[in-house]
Amino acid sequence: MPQSIMKRTWRWVSDQFIQDVPEDSALCVFDCHKGQCTSKEWQTCERRLSNASGELMPADPDAAEK
């Protein structure tokens, strides 16, 4: 089997399992203690809206350099 067909097949298979997570949802998907939120909870989630400032990411971008 030519290598290009193998690459395309592998790309298709991996795309079925591996997908990018939208930036605004990444915190929820990978680092939230809640299993599932209602739509209203997600819209008003202070932790998500602040990007977990001070938890995973410094509140001040210059603070990371110090």
C-alpha positions in Angstrom: 0.0 0.0 0.0 1.5 3.4 -0.9 2.6 5.5 2.0 0.3 8.4 1.1 -2.8 6.2 1.4 -1.5 5.0 4.8 -1.0 8.6 5.9 -4.5 9.6 4.8 -6.0 6.6 6.5 -4.1 7.3 9.7 -5.1 11.0 9.6 -8.8 10.0 9.1 -8.7 7.5 12.0 -7.0 10.0 14.4 -9.4 12.7 13.4 -12.2 10.5 14.6 -10.8 10.5 18.1 -8.6 13.5 18.5 -10.1 16.9 18.1 -9.2 20.5 19.1 -11.0 21.9 22.1 -12.2 25.5 21.6 -10.2 27.8 23.8 -13.2 29.1 25.7 -14.1 25.5 26.7 -10.6 24.1 27.4 -10.7 25.0 31.1 -14.1 23.3 31.5 -13.1 20.2 29.6 -9.7 19.6 31.3 -9.8 21.3 34.7 -13.2 21.5 36.2 -14.5 19.5 39.2 -18.0 19.6 37.9 -19.0 16.8 35.5 -21.6 18.8 33.7 -23.0 22.4 33.8 -26.3 23.7 32.7 -26.2 26.3 29.9 -26.9 29.1 32.4 -24.1 27.9 34.8 -21.6 27.8 31.8 -22.6 31.3 30.6 -22.1 32.8 34.1 -19.2 30.7 35.3 -16.8 33.3 36.8 -13.9 30.8 36.8 -14.3 30.2 33.0 -14.8 33.9 32.2 -11.6 34.9 34.1 -9.7 31.9 32.5 -9.0 30.7 36.1 -6.9 33.8 36.6 -4.5 33.2 39.5 -5.0 29.4 39.4 -3.6 28.0 36.2 -2.5 31.3 34.7 -1.1 34.3 36.6 -3.5 37.2 36.9 -0.8 39.6 35.6 1.0 38.4 32.5 4.2 40.1 33.7 4.1 38.1 36.9 5.0 35.0 35.0 8.3 36.5 34.1 9.3 37.3 37.7 
